[in-house]
Protein backbone atom coordinates (compact mmCIF):
# COMPACT_ATOMS: atom_id res chain seq x y z
CA UNK A 1 0.00 0.00 0.00
CA UNK A 2 1.24 3.45 -0.94
CA UNK A 3 -0.04 6.82 0.30
CA UNK A 4 0.63 10.09 -1.46
CA UNK A 5 -0.19 13.59 -0.27
CA UNK A 6 -0.11 17.03 -1.84
CA UNK A 7 -0.25 20.33 -0.04
CA UNK A 8 -1.09 23.37 -2.19
CA UNK A 9 -0.33 26.91 -1.01
CA UNK A 10 -2.61 29.23 -2.98
CA UNK A 11 -3.04 32.97 -3.35
CA UNK A 12 -6.62 33.84 -4.21
CA UNK A 13 -7.43 36.60 -6.68
CA UNK A 14 -10.04 39.28 -6.04
CA UNK A 15 -11.32 38.02 -2.67
CA UNK A 16 -12.30 40.47 0.06
CA UNK A 17 -14.00 38.30 2.68
CA UNK A 18 -14.02 34.80 4.12
CA UNK A 19 -17.38 34.22 2.45
CA UNK A 20 -15.89 35.00 -0.98
CA UNK A 21 -12.94 32.76 -0.11
CA UNK A 22 -15.25 29.82 0.61
CA UNK A 23 -17.03 30.34 -2.70
CA UNK A 24 -13.66 30.22 -4.50
CA UNK A 25 -12.13 27.28 -2.61
CA UNK A 26 -15.15 24.97 -2.37
CA UNK A 27 -15.39 24.33 -6.17
CA UNK A 28 -11.68 23.45 -6.36
CA UNK A 29 -11.96 20.92 -3.54
CA UNK A 30 -15.16 19.45 -5.00
CA UNK A 31 -13.62 19.10 -8.47
CA UNK A 32 -10.55 17.33 -7.09
CA UNK A 33 -12.77 14.89 -5.21
CA UNK A 34 -15.11 14.30 -8.14
CA UNK A 35 -12.57 13.93 -10.95
CA UNK A 36 -9.88 11.94 -9.17
CA UNK A 37 -11.60 10.20 -6.23
CA UNK A 38 -9.15 11.68 -3.74
CA UNK A 39 -9.60 13.04 -0.25
CA UNK A 40 -9.30 16.82 -0.40
CA UNK A 41 -9.95 19.62 2.07
CA UNK A 42 -8.94 23.14 3.03
CA UNK A 43 -6.35 22.42 5.71
CA UNK A 44 -4.71 25.73 6.56
CA UNK A 45 -4.90 29.52 6.51
CA UNK A 46 -8.64 29.43 7.29
CA UNK A 47 -8.51 32.87 8.91
CA UNK A 48 -6.75 34.57 5.98
CA UNK A 49 -9.08 35.50 3.14
CA UNK A 50 -6.51 35.73 0.30
CA UNK A 51 -4.43 32.67 1.20
CA UNK A 52 -5.48 29.04 1.19
CA UNK A 53 -3.88 25.67 1.85
CA UNK A 54 -5.55 22.64 0.29
CA UNK A 55 -4.51 19.10 1.20
CA UNK A 56 -5.00 16.05 -1.02
CA UNK A 57 -4.46 12.40 -0.07
CA UNK A 58 -4.49 9.28 -2.27
CA UNK A 59 -4.08 5.58 -1.42
CA UNK A 60 -3.05 3.07 -4.08
CA UNK A 61 -1.45 -0.32 -4.47
CA UNK A 62 0.67 0.90 -7.38
CA UNK A 63 3.21 3.75 -6.94
CA UNK A 64 3.00 4.62 -10.66
CA UNK A 65 -0.76 5.12 -10.47
CA UNK A 66 -0.32 7.18 -7.30
CA UNK A 67 2.17 9.50 -8.98
CA UNK A 68 -0.09 9.88 -12.03
CA UNK A 69 -3.11 10.88 -9.92
CA UNK A 70 -1.07 13.42 -7.94
CA UNK A 71 0.33 14.88 -11.18
CA UNK A 72 -3.20 15.32 -12.54
CA UNK A 73 -4.35 16.98 -9.32
CA UNK A 74 -1.44 19.39 -9.47
CA UNK A 75 -2.14 20.29 -13.10
CA UNK A 76 -5.83 20.90 -12.34
CA UNK A 77 -5.07 23.34 -9.50
CA UNK A 78 -2.30 25.09 -11.45
CA UNK A 79 -4.66 25.64 -14.39
CA UNK A 80 -7.32 27.43 -12.33
CA UNK A 81 -7.32 31.11 -13.40
CA UNK A 82 -8.77 32.43 -10.13
CA UNK A 83 -5.82 31.25 -8.01
CA UNK A 84 -2.05 31.57 -8.10
CA UNK A 85 -0.19 28.42 -7.10
CA UNK A 86 2.60 29.56 -4.77
CA UNK A 87 3.99 26.15 -3.82
CA UNK A 88 3.25 22.43 -3.83
CA UNK A 89 4.60 19.92 -1.35
CA UNK A 90 4.43 16.25 -2.32
CA UNK A 91 5.01 13.30 0.01
CA UNK A 92 5.03 9.55 -0.58
CA UNK A 93 4.69 6.89 2.09
CA UNK A 94 5.38 3.30 1.11
CA UNK A 95 5.41 -0.12 2.71
CA UNK A 96 8.94 0.44 4.06
CA UNK A 97 8.02 3.57 6.09
FIFI-699911 format. One record per residue (C-alpha): residue number from 1; z, y, x. Coordinates in steps of 0.25 Angstrom, whole numbers, plus 5000, padded with zeros to 4 digits. Example, Ala and Ser with C-alpha at 12.3 -4.5 7.8 and 13.67 -1.06 7.14 Angstrom:
! residues 2
- i;zz;yy;xx
- 1;5031;4982;5049
- 2;5029;4996;5055
END
This chain:
! residues 97
- i;zz;yy;xx
- 1;5000;5000;5000
- 2;4996;5014;5005
- 3;5001;5027;5000
- 4;4994;5040;5003
- 5;4999;5054;4999
- 6;4993;5068;5000
- 7;5000;5081;4999
- 8;4991;5093;4996
- 9;4996;5108;4999
- 10;4988;5117;4990
- 11;4987;5132;4988
- 12;4983;5135;4974
- 13;4973;5146;4970
- 14;4976;5157;4960
- 15;4989;5152;4955
- 16;5000;5162;4951
- 17;5011;5153;4944
- 18;5016;5139;4944
- 19;5010;5137;4930
- 20;4996;5140;4936
- 21;5000;5131;4948
- 22;5002;5119;4939
- 23;4989;5121;4932
- 24;4982;5121;4945
- 25;4990;5109;4951
- 26;4991;5100;4939
- 27;4975;5097;4938
- 28;4975;5094;4953
- 29;4986;5084;4952
- 30;4980;5078;4939
- 31;4966;5076;4946
- 32;4972;5069;4958
- 33;4979;5060;4949
- 34;4967;5057;4940
- 35;4956;5056;4950
- 36;4963;5048;4960
- 37;4975;5041;4954
- 38;4985;5047;4963
- 39;4999;5052;4962
- 40;4998;5067;4963
- 41;5008;5078;4960
- 42;5012;5093;4964
- 43;5023;5090;4975
- 44;5026;5103;4981
- 45;5026;5118;4980
- 46;5029;5118;4965
- 47;5036;5131;4966
- 48;5024;5138;4973
- 49;5013;5142;4964
- 50;5001;5143;4974
- 51;5005;5131;4982
- 52;5005;5116;4978
- 53;5007;5103;4984
- 54;5001;5091;4978
- 55;5005;5076;4982
- 56;4996;5064;4980
- 57;5000;5050;4982
- 58;4991;5037;4982
- 59;4994;5022;4984
- 60;4984;5012;4988
- 61;4982;4999;4994
- 62;4970;5004;5003
- 63;4972;5015;5013
- 64;4957;5018;5012
- 65;4958;5020;4997
- 66;4971;5029;4999
- 67;4964;5038;5009
- 68;4952;5040;5000
- 69;4960;5044;4988
- 70;4968;5054;4996
- 71;4955;5060;5001
- 72;4950;5061;4987
- 73;4963;5068;4983
- 74;4962;5078;4994
- 75;4948;5081;4991
- 76;4951;5084;4977
- 77;4962;5093;4980
- 78;4954;5100;4991
- 79;4942;5103;4981
- 80;4951;5110;4971
- 81;4946;5124;4971
- 82;4959;5130;4965
- 83;4968;5125;4977
- 84;4968;5126;4992
- 85;4972;5114;4999
- 86;4981;5118;5010
- 87;4985;5105;5016
- 88;4985;5090;5013
- 89;4995;5080;5018
- 90;4991;5065;5018
- 91;5000;5053;5020
- 92;4998;5038;5020
- 93;5008;5028;5019
- 94;5004;5013;5022
- 95;5011;5000;5022
- 96;5016;5002;5036
- 97;5024;5014;5032
END
